[in-house]
């Protein structure tokens, strides 16, 4: 009986570093293909919060294939799940930017411009929610990434959610 108690105690101590790491964000991100005839929401893909490090996170990014010039909507809700106080002067940023190829682990080079972008800098109270819905289109064929991320949260890691977009030439 003593042997099992020691084993249980060792397992509990080994798991402690994983449970002590507090998460501070939930991100629900959606990329929606808008029907150009009716304006209704069509096909969509979703992504949830991932974290860095490691660079590029752990999750594989979903991909949505569209034609150049078709209307799209990005929609996200960021929820602060950190229960131990206010995260001061944190930024929640979103952008759609060109990429060399889908699934790339490094961040997009924003010096090449963005299709759309925005950010909120605020004090994130516990259970605070912030979000956006933006309609846009991509004129040039190629690969793009939609990314929502936290910046300056005074944590050992930042959270993000990302979706790849493959834009094909319009007929």
Secondary structure as GFF3:
##gff-version 3
##sequence-region A 1 171
A	DSSP	alpha_helix	2	20	.	.	.	ID=ss1
A	DSSP	beta_strand	25	34	.	.	.	ID=ss2
A	DSSP	beta_strand	41	48	.	.	.	ID=ss3
A	DSSP	beta_strand	50	52	.	.	.	ID=ss4
A	DSSP	beta_strand	62	67	.	.	.	ID=ss5
A	DSSP	beta_strand	71	80	.	.	.	ID=ss6
A	DSSP	beta_strand	87	99	.	.	.	ID=ss7
A	DSSP	three_ten_helix	110	112	.	.	.	ID=ss8
A	DSSP	beta_strand	114	124	.	.	.	ID=ss9
A	DSSP	beta_strand	129	137	.	.	.	ID=ss10
A	DSSP	beta_strand	142	151	.	.	.	ID=ss11
A	DSSP	beta_strand	158	168	.	.	.	ID=ss12
###
